[in-house]
């Protein structure tokens, strides 16, 4: 039988991390990036892929990432961001939230539903940091901060792909070595 030893710091830290608004909004925001990289890796594991073929797919992956995250005209509007958009608009069936009025300060705090039973709903308050709940007036700013974070992550990913897969002189040498090019 499990016993309570009174040591709850690791679980409290995990609860704080799970209640962090950046984590909650970031999960559906990072999924399109992970799906693009997953498609790239699946292509890379094909048996009949040559180096120059891979470079073309890397460039296509970089272009897709740019369109989805960085391009100011269409970023975060791609169909891959439906879950992120639904979470922000509170229409997601996976991650539901509500604005709960705090009786102490009369502010509406963002709370995510963790258990829905027949007539009871248990909420957990979303946090900006360990001690600050998300209030309604700051929600748009929080969304912008999350987007900026993932734009920066995407830029780093694109640069890393560019650095690892050069397509200039080295690829020209491979074209000479492999006669199919």
Backbone bond lengths (Angstrom), bond angles and torsions (degrees), N, CA, C in turn:
res aa  C-N    CA-C-N  psi(-1)  N-CA   C-N-CA  omega(-1)  CA-C   N-CA-C  phi
1 X - - - 1.440 - - 1.532 108.77 -
2 X 1.295 116.45 140.58 1.463 121.37 -179.48 1.515 110.45 -74.12
3 X 1.313 114.86 141.70 1.459 119.57 177.70 1.514 109.09 -121.69
4 X 1.299 116.09 152.97 1.448 122.54 178.92 1.522 108.20 -93.05
5 X 1.311 116.74 116.23 1.458 120.93 -179.19 1.520 112.26 -94.77
6 X 1.310 117.67 0.76 1.449 120.52 178.40 1.514 114.43 80.40
7 X 1.305 118.49 1.45 1.458 121.86 -178.44 1.521 108.06 -101.18
8 X 1.339 116.38 101.59 1.464 120.37 -173.70 1.525 112.83 -118.81
9 X 1.319 118.44 6.57 1.461 120.12 -176.32 1.528 113.78 -58.61
10 X 1.347 120.47 -46.60 1.476 118.06 179.21 1.522 112.90 -61.75
11 X 1.316 117.21 -39.90 1.466 118.73 179.83 1.517 110.80 -71.18
12 X 1.316 117.47 -33.99 1.463 119.72 177.23 1.522 110.22 -66.05
13 X 1.325 117.00 -40.41 1.467 120.32 178.25 1.520 110.51 -63.69
14 X 1.333 117.25 -40.58 1.466 120.11 177.99 1.522 111.06 -66.75
15 X 1.326 117.59 -37.81 1.462 120.74 177.31 1.523 110.73 -63.61
16 X 1.331 116.90 -41.59 1.467 120.69 177.61 1.523 109.82 -63.02
17 X 1.342 117.20 -43.15 1.471 119.97 177.98 1.515 111.80 -63.12
18 X 1.323 117.05 -39.96 1.462 120.19 -178.90 1.522 112.25 -72.99
19 X 1.315 117.71 -25.20 1.458 121.50 178.63 1.523 112.26 -87.39
20 X 1.315 117.38 -7.67 1.453 121.25 -179.09 1.525 109.53 -65.24
21 X 1.310 116.46 128.61 1.467 121.27 -176.44 1.520 111.28 -64.16
22 X 1.317 117.13 -32.32 1.456 120.16 176.99 1.521 112.04 -64.42
23 X 1.322 116.39 -37.00 1.462 120.56 177.14 1.516 111.06 -70.43
24 X 1.318 116.70 -45.01 1.466 120.90 -176.77 1.523 110.99 -65.49
25 X 1.321 117.45 -45.42 1.461 120.16 178.27 1.525 111.67 -77.82
26 X 1.322 116.54 -25.72 1.457 119.98 -177.51 1.515 114.20 -72.68
27 X 1.313 117.60 -30.88 1.459 119.75 -179.16 1.527 112.59 -59.60
28 X 1.330 119.92 -52.35 1.475 117.35 177.21 1.531 112.72 -72.17
29 X 1.320 116.67 -18.26 1.468 120.26 179.92 1.526 111.58 -77.80
30 X 1.319 117.78 -32.48 1.458 121.24 -177.49 1.535 112.24 -86.23
31 X 1.313 118.12 -16.46 1.464 120.33 -176.92 1.525 114.29 -56.91
32 X 1.335 121.35 -44.14 1.472 119.19 177.97 1.527 113.18 -60.92
33 X 1.321 116.86 -34.86 1.460 120.42 178.10 1.532 109.97 -66.21
34 X 1.309 116.31 -44.14 1.454 120.10 179.41 1.529 111.68 -66.31
35 X 1.333 117.01 -36.27 1.465 120.21 178.23 1.525 111.14 -66.36
36 X 1.328 117.72 -37.84 1.468 120.37 177.01 1.520 111.50 -64.57
37 X 1.309 116.74 -44.10 1.458 120.46 178.98 1.528 110.60 -68.23
38 X 1.309 117.27 -35.57 1.460 120.45 176.85 1.530 111.00 -62.88
39 X 1.334 116.99 -42.75 1.470 120.13 177.24 1.525 110.71 -63.14
40 X 1.319 116.84 -39.17 1.459 121.00 177.43 1.527 110.78 -62.79
41 X 1.323 117.46 -43.57 1.459 120.87 -179.65 1.525 111.35 -68.09
42 X 1.321 118.12 -38.06 1.468 120.24 177.38 1.523 110.27 -61.84
43 X 1.323 116.44 -40.75 1.459 119.78 177.06 1.524 110.53 -64.45
44 X 1.316 116.93 -39.44 1.463 121.26 -177.45 1.523 111.91 -65.00
45 X 1.317 117.61 -29.13 1.458 120.68 -179.30 1.525 113.57 -83.87
46 X 1.303 117.81 -1.25 1.462 120.02 177.25 1.531 109.21 -65.29
47 X 1.315 116.79 148.12 1.465 121.14 -175.00 1.524 112.75 -75.49
48 X 1.307 117.53 -26.89 1.465 119.96 -173.39 1.529 113.34 -104.78
49 X 1.318 117.44 25.19 1.462 121.71 -179.30 1.528 109.22 -90.97
50 X 1.321 115.53 129.92 1.456 121.35 174.56 1.529 108.24 -102.87
51 X 1.297 115.85 163.50 1.467 121.02 -174.18 1.522 111.83 -57.18
52 X 1.312 117.53 -43.95 1.466 119.70 -177.69 1.528 111.89 -67.69
53 X 1.335 116.83 -31.96 1.468 119.85 174.16 1.524 110.11 -62.93
54 X 1.304 114.99 -41.55 1.457 120.12 -177.97 1.528 111.29 -64.81
55 X 1.320 117.04 -37.42 1.469 120.44 179.85 1.524 110.31 -62.39
56 X 1.315 117.03 -40.13 1.474 120.44 179.18 1.526 110.20 -63.42
57 X 1.325 117.16 -42.89 1.467 120.80 179.82 1.530 110.78 -67.26
58 X 1.313 117.09 -36.03 1.472 119.84 176.38 1.527 109.71 -62.17
59 X 1.332 117.39 -42.29 1.473 120.62 178.74 1.526 110.84 -64.17
60 X 1.331 117.09 -38.29 1.468 120.49 177.32 1.532 109.93 -65.80
61 X 1.318 117.15 -41.51 1.468 121.19 177.52 1.526 110.79 -62.17
62 X 1.328 117.01 -43.06 1.468 120.41 177.84 1.528 110.98 -62.07
63 X 1.320 116.70 -41.48 1.466 120.26 179.73 1.530 110.55 -65.19
64 X 1.330 117.22 -40.70 1.466 120.20 178.21 1.522 111.63 -64.75
65 X 1.321 116.30 -42.45 1.465 119.87 177.61 1.524 110.98 -62.88
66 X 1.326 116.49 -40.60 1.466 120.32 178.13 1.522 110.19 -61.05
67 X 1.326 116.84 -46.05 1.471 120.04 -179.63 1.522 111.69 -62.91
68 X 1.328 116.37 -42.94 1.466 119.57 -174.96 1.523 113.28 -72.52
69 X 1.340 117.74 -36.19 1.462 119.75 -171.20 1.522 115.18 -114.34
70 X 1.318 119.03 -34.20 1.460 120.42 -167.43 1.522 113.37 -104.40
71 X 1.321 118.68 -39.97 1.461 122.35 -176.85 1.532 109.73 -56.26
72 X 1.337 117.97 116.99 1.475 119.64 -174.09 1.530 113.98 -65.41
73 X 1.311 117.95 -20.84 1.468 118.78 -177.89 1.525 112.67 -82.60
74 X 1.336 118.16 -30.21 1.467 119.33 -175.53 1.526 114.20 -130.55
75 X 1.316 118.41 9.24 1.468 119.39 -177.54 1.527 110.61 -67.10
76 X 1.315 115.17 143.97 1.464 125.15 179.68 1.531 112.98 59.91
77 X 1.332 117.92 19.85 1.449 121.22 177.13 1.522 111.35 -117.40
78 X 1.300 117.06 0.74 1.451 123.09 -179.16 1.534 109.18 -66.27
79 X 1.316 116.90 155.21 1.463 119.27 -179.61 1.523 112.17 -63.48
80 X 1.324 117.64 -17.17 1.463 120.22 176.56 1.523 112.57 -71.21
81 X 1.305 117.99 -15.11 1.463 121.61 -178.78 1.523 112.38 -97.61
82 X 1.321 118.30 20.34 1.461 120.21 -179.61 1.523 111.83 -61.69
83 X 1.319 117.19 -41.83 1.462 119.68 -179.49 1.527 110.84 -65.77
84 X 1.321 117.68 -41.18 1.467 120.76 176.80 1.529 110.28 -62.16
85 X 1.326 116.41 -46.18 1.466 120.83 178.90 1.521 110.67 -62.36
86 X 1.327 116.95 -39.94 1.460 120.26 179.80 1.525 111.99 -68.11
87 X 1.321 117.15 -36.65 1.469 119.58 177.43 1.521 109.93 -65.23
88 X 1.324 116.75 -44.00 1.464 120.39 -179.87 1.530 110.50 -63.62
89 X 1.341 117.12 -40.08 1.467 121.39 -178.47 1.526 112.90 -85.78
90 X 1.333 117.48 0.19 1.460 123.54 -178.20 1.530 112.74 60.88
91 X 1.322 116.24 37.68 1.461 120.17 175.02 1.526 111.56 -115.58
92 X 1.312 117.01 9.56 1.463 120.97 -179.69 1.513 109.57 -77.10
93 X 1.324 115.61 140.73 1.463 118.98 176.49 1.527 111.10 -87.09
94 X 1.317 118.19 -15.26 1.468 121.49 -179.20 1.517 113.04 -90.86
95 X 1.318 116.17 -44.55 1.466 121.26 -177.51 1.521 107.25 -120.67
96 X 1.315 116.15 106.22 1.467 119.70 -178.35 1.524 109.70 -110.13
97 X 1.302 114.80 145.26 1.460 119.68 178.32 1.517 109.82 -140.16
98 X 1.306 113.99 168.54 1.454 121.03 178.30 1.523 107.33 -150.64
99 X 1.302 115.22 161.47 1.464 120.39 176.92 1.521 107.72 -99.00
100 X 1.334 116.10 116.24 1.452 122.92 -176.17 1.524 108.24 -106.18
101 X 1.311 116.35 128.52 1.463 120.77 -179.89 1.517 110.13 -78.34
102 X 1.333 115.14 125.55 1.458 121.53 176.04 1.522 107.52 -83.83
103 X 1.313 116.76 123.69 1.459 120.61 -177.57 1.521 112.51 -71.66
104 X 1.327 118.15 -20.60 1.467 120.54 -179.28 1.522 112.23 -75.17
105 X 1.334 117.69 -41.65 1.461 119.13 -176.52 1.531 113.61 -121.04
106 X 1.318 117.43 3.73 1.471 124.03 178.81 1.531 113.30 57.45
107 X 1.316 117.84 22.55 1.464 122.03 173.04 1.517 109.13 -93.86
108 X 1.312 114.65 150.38 1.458 118.75 174.76 1.522 108.64 -89.88
109 X 1.327 116.61 121.69 1.450 122.87 -178.08 1.515 108.96 -104.42
110 X 1.322 115.34 143.28 1.452 121.20 177.41 1.518 109.27 -74.83
111 X 1.331 116.36 127.77 1.457 121.49 179.54 1.520 108.48 -132.80
112 X 1.330 115.96 133.00 1.456 121.32 179.56 1.518 109.57 -97.92
113 X 1.314 115.02 135.08 1.457 121.66 -179.44 1.519 108.79 -75.27
114 X 1.321 116.42 125.45 1.461 119.03 179.73 1.524 112.03 -108.25
115 X 1.316 119.12 -29.43 1.460 122.19 178.93 1.523 108.26 -139.20
116 X 1.325 115.49 124.43 1.459 119.95 173.46 1.519 107.74 -113.58
117 X 1.307 115.01 117.62 1.457 119.82 174.20 1.510 107.60 -112.90
118 X 1.298 118.26 -173.69 1.456 121.48 -172.08 1.529 112.80 -52.93
119 X 1.292 118.22 -51.01 1.466 120.05 -179.59 1.528 112.71 -128.88
120 X 1.318 117.10 3.49 1.460 120.76 -179.86 1.519 110.23 -115.84
121 X 1.301 116.11 138.95 1.457 121.90 174.72 1.522 107.30 -126.83
122 X 1.322 116.38 126.07 1.457 121.13 177.73 1.521 108.42 -102.49
123 X 1.315 116.34 129.44 1.450 122.19 -178.47 1.511 110.40 -114.01
124 X 1.324 114.69 153.91 1.454 120.97 171.32 1.528 106.46 -126.39
125 X 1.310 117.34 131.90 1.459 122.70 -174.87 1.529 109.57 -73.63
126 X 1.327 115.58 129.81 1.466 121.11 175.98 1.521 108.97 -76.88
127 X 1.327 115.93 145.11 1.457 121.33 -176.54 1.519 111.02 -121.61
128 X 1.338 116.13 145.65 1.461 120.92 171.56 1.525 108.52 -82.08
129 X 1.302 116.31 -44.15 1.462 121.79 170.65 1.521 106.14 -136.20
130 X 1.301 118.35 -166.26 1.468 119.79 -174.82 1.514 114.18 -58.22
131 X 1.318 117.36 -27.34 1.457 119.08 -170.41 1.524 114.59 -120.94
132 X 1.305 119.40 -8.28 1.464 121.21 -172.99 1.517 111.49 -110.83
133 X 1.323 116.90 116.77 1.462 118.78 175.36 1.531 110.63 -75.52
134 X 1.322 115.26 158.95 1.458 121.25 178.44 1.523 107.77 -82.85
135 X 1.324 116.64 123.43 1.461 119.67 177.00 1.524 109.17 -105.62
136 X 1.300 115.74 159.68 1.459 122.88 -172.08 1.521 112.34 -56.98
137 X 1.324 117.81 -39.89 1.457 121.35 -177.53 1.527 112.90 -65.85
138 X 1.340 117.09 -24.41 1.461 121.29 -176.42 1.528 113.66 -100.78
139 X 1.332 118.20 0.01 1.458 120.87 -173.35 1.524 112.13 -64.07
140 X 1.333 117.96 -42.00 1.466 120.15 178.44 1.526 111.69 -62.48
141 X 1.308 116.79 -38.67 1.465 121.06 178.04 1.527 110.62 -65.90
142 X 1.320 116.90 -39.25 1.466 120.83 178.55 1.526 110.14 -63.10
143 X 1.321 117.48 -41.51 1.465 121.57 178.52 1.527 109.88 -62.23
144 X 1.329 117.42 -42.03 1.467 120.60 178.29 1.522 111.23 -62.78
145 X 1.321 117.26 -40.75 1.462 121.16 179.69 1.532 110.40 -64.27
146 X 1.324 116.94 -41.71 1.468 120.43 178.40 1.526 109.97 -63.64
147 X 1.329 117.50 -42.75 1.463 120.55 178.99 1.524 111.04 -63.17
148 X 1.324 117.30 -43.49 1.470 120.92 179.11 1.526 110.40 -61.49
149 X 1.316 116.58 -39.57 1.462 120.24 178.88 1.529 110.43 -61.89
150 X 1.310 118.06 -43.91 1.466 120.06 -177.87 1.522 112.37 -78.62
151 X 1.304 117.97 -24.34 1.470 119.75 171.08 1.522 109.19 -65.69
152 X 1.330 116.52 -44.53 1.472 119.95 178.70 1.526 110.85 -63.83
153 X 1.319 117.39 -39.56 1.459 121.10 177.27 1.521 110.67 -62.82
154 X 1.315 116.73 -41.64 1.463 121.42 179.40 1.527 111.15 -65.81
155 X 1.318 117.24 -40.77 1.468 120.36 177.50 1.527 109.89 -60.85
156 X 1.326 117.17 -43.81 1.464 120.37 177.95 1.526 111.65 -63.08
157 X 1.323 116.78 -38.83 1.460 120.25 178.36 1.522 111.54 -65.64
158 X 1.326 117.09 -43.75 1.467 120.97 178.44 1.528 110.43 -62.60
159 X 1.327 116.81 -43.25 1.468 119.96 178.43 1.526 111.75 -64.88
160 X 1.310 116.80 -37.93 1.464 120.09 178.02 1.525 110.74 -65.31
161 X 1.320 117.50 -41.73 1.465 120.32 176.30 1.526 111.22 -63.63
162 X 1.315 115.88 -40.13 1.465 120.54 178.37 1.528 110.91 -63.54
163 X 1.324 116.42 -41.75 1.449 120.96 -178.03 1.530 111.50 -69.21
164 X 1.332 116.88 -38.51 1.461 120.06 -176.36 1.523 113.52 -79.43
165 X 1.319 117.40 -27.20 1.465 120.41 -175.26 1.522 109.64 -124.75
166 X 1.298 114.85 79.59 1.459 120.94 178.16 1.523 109.59 -69.97
167 X 1.308 116.78 146.44 1.464 118.08 -177.70 1.522 112.52 -122.86
168 X 1.307 118.01 22.33 1.455 119.20 -175.99 1.529 110.94 -101.39
169 X 1.293 117.21 -111.24 1.453 122.45 -173.49 1.525 112.63 -61.94
170 X 1.304 116.86 -40.60 1.457 120.36 -178.67 1.531 111.50 -61.88
171 X 1.324 117.20 -42.30 1.457 120.14 179.25 1.525 111.60 -68.51
172 X 1.307 118.02 -32.74 1.461 120.37 175.75 1.527 110.67 -64.24
173 X 1.319 117.40 -36.37 1.460 121.00 176.59 1.530 109.95 -65.85
174 X 1.322 117.26 -42.64 1.466 119.57 178.24 1.530 111.59 -63.98
175 X 1.303 117.70 -32.80 1.468 120.21 177.21 1.536 111.35 -64.93
176 X 1.315 116.12 -31.85 1.455 119.50 177.26 1.525 110.37 -74.28
177 X 1.332 116.47 -40.36 1.463 120.94 -177.83 1.523 111.37 -69.12
178 X 1.329 116.98 -43.16 1.459 120.88 179.95 1.528 109.61 -94.74
179 X 1.311 118.63 115.50 1.483 120.46 -173.51 1.537 113.19 -71.17
180 X 1.299 120.98 -13.22 1.454 120.63 -179.30 1.518 112.68 -70.39
181 X 1.315 118.03 -7.42 1.461 121.01 179.31 1.481 109.50 -103.66
